[in-house]
């Protein structure tokens, strides 16, 4: 019986495979996370995250200059302070580590990179939670919204073009949007961490920000078993003014990315988090597979699932690889 359909015809040569390829990583849609550590004179290695560093002011400037040269789309900045307290007041300090990092990056790269800042207080609290605690050590949702609103104005003043609402506190997008609009900063974009799961894959990130977390975040981050709930969270964030929605983690939640992408008419992003990054780095170091091929295949899977914007610690490297190849 003759074969009418022969899909292999389109795979015969490299040029044909390029011509018919459905999914492509775009360097301009990659976001590189950076950690600015207060008080450092030199960059410091992060346990569990090979090749990733806490940065001093000078090393951060050099690193973001490399990102601009690589042609990626943006950088996401996290602040690591020396002193923390119960309410995360350091997040509201115009001279604090995160505000300073934003200003340094803007002065270094101008408009050649989109400068994004993490809008959450977990790095600034002495208990490590993403909000203010009540008398029973539970995260007080509405008191936390007041902190987020104030932090949004501080980050905007520092020069952030995008704020990443990452706390998974009910109403956070609406509180931040209102605060920015009333502050005459309706130009600031909200990247909503709309579907952020209580994942084990955040482990190395806790080292990066020197987290003081006591307990876990399961009362506010999403249950990894729930997919429909993620869509509800996305819908709520959009109704409150989110400009971009993010799924986090990425590789363990490709199904959620796909459903979110099919549901929304705004840009979709995903974050390949520290533990996902570490798994591939450590497996490649052990000789399990080709490191570069694994990186590109993993990021391609996220884009194919429906998130063309990818936050990844490989952003600079991927952009360089794509240009080289």
C-alpha positions, 0 to 999 in steps of 0.5 A, a space after each residue: 500500500 503506497 504511503 501518501 503522507 511521509 512526514 520524514 520528507 520535511 526532516 531530511 536536511 538541516 535547512 528543511 528542518 529550519 524552514 518548517 520549525 514551528 517554535 523558535 526562541 527569540 533572544 529579545 523575549 528572554 529575561 535574566 534574573 540578577 541578585 544584588 547583595 548589599 555590602 558585597 565588594 566582589 560577586 559571590 557564588 550561590 550554593 546549588 546554582 552553578 554559574 549564578 552569583 550574588 552581585 556587588 554594585 560594580 559586578 551587577 553593572 558589568 553583568 547587565 552590560 553583558 546582557 545588553 550586549 547579548 541582545 536579551 529583552 530584560 533583566 529581573 532584579 532581586 535585592 538581598 539586604 543586610 538587615 531584615 525586620 518583621 514588616 520588610 521595611 527595607 523594601 520601602 527604602 528609596 536608598 535600599 539595596 533593590 532601589 539602588 540596584 535598579 538605579 545602577 542598572 538604568 544608568 548602565 544600560 539605559 533603554 537597551 534592556 527592560 528593567 524589571 524588579 521583584 515586588 515582594 517583601 520576602 527577601 526583606 523580612 526576618 521570617 522569610 514570608 511574602 507578607 506581614 504576619 498577624 498575632 498568630 504568625 499567619 500572613 495578613 493578606 490586607 496588611 501586606 497589600 499596603 506594603 506592596 502598594 508602598 513598595 510599588 511607588 518606591 520601585 517606580 521612583 527608582 526607575 523600574 519599568 516593570 514590577 513583578 508581583 510575586 507574592 501570591 497575595 489576594 488582590 496584589 495586582 489591584 493594589 499595586 495598579 491603584 497605587 501606581 495610577 494614583 501616583 501618576 505612574 500608570 506607565 509602569 507595567 505589572 508582570 503578574 506572577 499569576 500562577 505561582 505554585 508552592 514548589 520544591 524547585 525553589 530550593 536554591 533560590 532560597 540560598 540566593 536571597 539568604 531566605 529566613 523562611 520559617 515554615 512554608 508558603 502553602 497558604 498563599 502559593 498554589 497547590 501543585 496539584 491544582 490546574 483550574 485554580 491557576 486559571 482562576 488566579 490568572 483571570 483575577 489578575 487580569 481583571 485587576 490590571 495585569 499587563 503580562 501574566 507568568 507561570 512559575 515554575 515552568 518545566 514542571 507546569 507546561 500544561 498550565 502554561 498551555 492552558 493559560 496561553 489559550 485563555 488570555 490575550 496578553 503576553 504570557 511568561 514563564 520562569 525556569 526556576 532555580 531548582 529546574 536550572 540546577 537539575 539540568 546543570 548538575 545532570 549535565 556536569 555528571 555526563 548525563 547529556 549534552 548541556 547546551 542541547 538540554 538547555 535549548 530543548 528545555 527552553 524550547 518546550 516552554 515556548 512551545 507550550 505557550 510562553 514566548 517570554 522566558 525568565 531563565 538564568 541561561 538567558 545570556 548564554 542562550 542568546 549567544 548560542 542562537 547568534 553563533 548557530 
